[in-house]
């Protein structure tokens, strides 16, 4: 009986629900169409979870810039901002956890943990989605030439590369201090060392002036020839950090350290700490993107009104110049395999849109009349533009290629930006790329993590004199003769072969 009563109650309840639903759906056909339209509209807005680097304060996603970006692209961006200095550690932890955001950024195409995750199937192969790129003309034609090579392996495409200018990083120097001590602009690395010595000795900051706060930099690798293809007896291409030229660089840095020209705590400083030393007026030289000369000069002048940064011309070293050209990319975005196929297509269309000329211009300058004004045919950032349009704001984009994108500063005048072009003109003539920024060896990915920590420690010990250069040389030679590492050299040589005649067109 109880079962019969319960059954009767359920039948009545079901009838009431059906009647209610019927009554709710008896509106006009236009109402029904409007409801369907609302459903379609809500489906059109794309929510994307993106983990990327943070290079300033955490931005307000409701500010004028990000509101416009999301309106233009009909998206809701769920940004996971990770401070630049902590990014690689957080990236590795996320990959290890397996809980990967829908879209994740990585600057280094050859990062072992990234490549291992790709091999383990953590990310989508985008080749079937992109096809012949006929549906993605901006990603095909507006990006840095050759940039897709860096994310392509065996006809599989693992990421969406982010275009940046090829002329990017340069050695900065305090121009006012060069002038104060009547020091000619350095032309060689030895000139550079002499200039640092004079400035550190005279301590113009009054704070215990430091020459540099870095150890090995990409510019120095170029000048010592460590990035020049170097082969062993078996025909393997020796990794840049294991070449004899790299040992010469470490010996040179040891000389700087012994003369007190490198910060004693350099190995423990992260990028933010080094930059703070520069911006607070204590550091003579630092290697970073050229356009920062403008904003960091403004910071220095808050404590030292005469302070001014310049980017030195390419300095001649023992086997090259300090003129490294970037890959023309600020890394790539990778789409987690947990994302459904239909959403992968929509995410790719979002990045296709951000690669357009219109959106690239917006990425660098924001909204006219809000973030920039036109002065002498030049876009100049307003105060709000300088606050909202920066490197962090550029992160959700895969922008198109802009030759002077890392040289021009939107907050500077046309004349100032043109002067900066002349200042770094030598990079067009002398600049070269480091092929190890994109070459791949699966053996290296598997083997090198076993040596990475010890190697980094040995480099620091050699620079500060805790071990002799000869001991360091013997250590590197031992690594070079390891059978697995020699196998990696052969794989690097094979990976380099299709690119050995690569020509860069900067325009």
Secondary structure, 3 states (H helix, E strand, C coil): CHHHHHHHHHHHHHHHHHHHHHHHCCCCHHHHHHHHHHHHHHHHCEEEEEEEEECCCCCCCCCHHHHHHHHHHCEEEEEEEEEHHHHHHHHHHHHHHCCCCCEEEECCCCCHHHHHHHHCCCECCCHHHHCCCCCCHHHHHCCCCCHHHHHEECCEECCEEEECCCCCEEEEEEHHHHHHCCCCCCCEHHHHHHHHHHHHHHCCCCCCCECECCCCCHHHHHHCCCCCCCECCCCCECCHHHCHHHHHHHHHHHHHHHCCCECCCHHHCCHHHHHHHHHCCCECEEEEECCHHHHHHHHHHCCCCCCCEEECCCCEECCEECCECCCCEEEEEEEECCCCHHHHHHHHHHHHHHCCHHHHHHHHHCCECCCEEEECCEEEECHHHHHHCCHHHHCCCCCCCCCCCCCCCCCCCHHHHHHHHHHCCHHHHHCECCHHHCCCCHHHHHHCHHHHHHHHHHHHHHHHCCCCHHHHHHHHHHHHCCHHHHHHHHHHHHHHHCCCCCCCCCC
